[in-house]
Amino acid sequence: MNWAAARIGGRFHYGWLVVAVVFLVLLAAAGTRATPSVLMVPLEHQFGWSRATISLAISVNIALYGLMGPFAAAAMQRFGVRPTVLVAVGTMAAGVALSSMMSAPWQMVLIWGVMVGGATGVAALSLSATVVTRWFTTHRGLAMGILTASSATGQLVFLPFLAAIAQKHGWQSVVLVVAAAAVVVLPLVAFLLPERPTDVQQRPFGEAHDAPVAPPAPHQNPLRIAFDALTSASRTRDFWLLFFSFFICGASTNGYVGTHLIAMCGDYGMTEVQGASLLATMGIFDLFGTTLSGWLSDRFNSRVLLFWYYGLRGLSLIYLPHAFGIDFFGLPIFAVFYGLDWIATVPPTVRLATDVFGKERAPIVFGWVVAGHQLGAAFAAFGAGLLRSSLGTYTVASMISGGLCLVAAVLVLRINRGPRAVTTLAV
């Protein structure tokens, strides 16, 4: 138990301070993940790299970010949340700083793709799911919504600022600023993030005093924990419905809009700062939309919520190519409409995963679902880059992304409809 936790007493529940600390960790990771979209045009101009080449590094980053999820959740069970996060954030800061010296495409793939992608994969949705299931029995949706919104807030805080730095001081200054932001959160994790509520003599928020105590952490290898969870979960239809719907979620957010919107705005004569400001505006609305989604997932059917989220997102993406041709109101309408729905899918998806697979294993299973999310994002990041390079426009990519969202809206209605094949998974 750390010294700060020891001094927390009275009626305050420490779980909310844990949410605040993890929010800042995810904020720094979100800013790191958003940085390549700011670097795309400067790197293209300085080194002559094509967008397809830069998109390859970004797609590797996104894929590893997702694939790390289940192993990160298993490592948190085996070794603890605090040491796992400390190693990840330290690696992330070192990798971003090291990228200021890169001069060849393979170096970007190695540093931003492998090193930074793997590190940010720990400070991701699996961390949120682990913290929420450990510290909360009630208000899980609200807590998850707040943590998920950190990704949007990361864009809000970082993107316009980083784009301005890139224009005035060059892309090397951008990566140094991002590395410094990651370093700042390290002492917060070291001193303010206990492992479980019992470390501060508390129970999970909303849990009855006579409820059974959570089982001790497993002593297996994290690789075995992660793959055992996958083996059991993959035998159920619900897992694959969650996986493929989240694949489409990643393809239509991080992979396409998050990676290519700034470059797309450049195709229509907008500056990098204007494109980044558009993403930041979407981030403002997603901060509210995702937090509200968490509140709604505590009260309404998660399948129905997901149906509306995916359906409305699909319509907004189909509208996007036309938005650039509408004076004044075109892009603001898209920013508000799409922003409210950016990652609002996460809280109800976590809720469904917990309902199907149980409290203890849900974070690991959700980690595999997040892997699907990031594989979809990697697919869209690279695929949209190829389409832009070959066709000279992003219109086809927008239509494909919107159509996939409409497919996801139908898929989610089938999740957790029949008898549950898995309620708990053996450790």
Secondary structure, DSSP 8 states (H G I E B T S, - for coil): --HHHHT--TT--THHHHHHHHHHHHHHHHHHHHHHHHHHHHHHHHH---HHHHHHHHHHHHHHHHHHHHHHHHHHHHH-HHHHHHHHHHHHHHHHHHGGG--SHHHHIIIIIIIIHHHHTTSSHHHHHHHHHHHBSSSHHHHHHHHHHHHHHHHHHHHHHHHHHHHHH-HHHHHHHHHHHHHHHHHHHHHH--SSGGGGT---BT--TTS--------S-HHHHHHHHHHHHTTSHHHHHHHHHHHHHHIIIIIIIIHHHHHHHHHTT--HHHHHHHHHHHHHHHHHHHHHHHHHHTTS-HHHHHHHHHHHHHHHHHHHHHHTTSTTTHHHHHHHHHHHTSSTTHHHHHHHHHHHH-TTTHHHHHHHHHHHHHHHHHHHHHHHHHHHHHHSSSHHHHHHHHHHHHHHHHHGGGTT-S--S-SS---
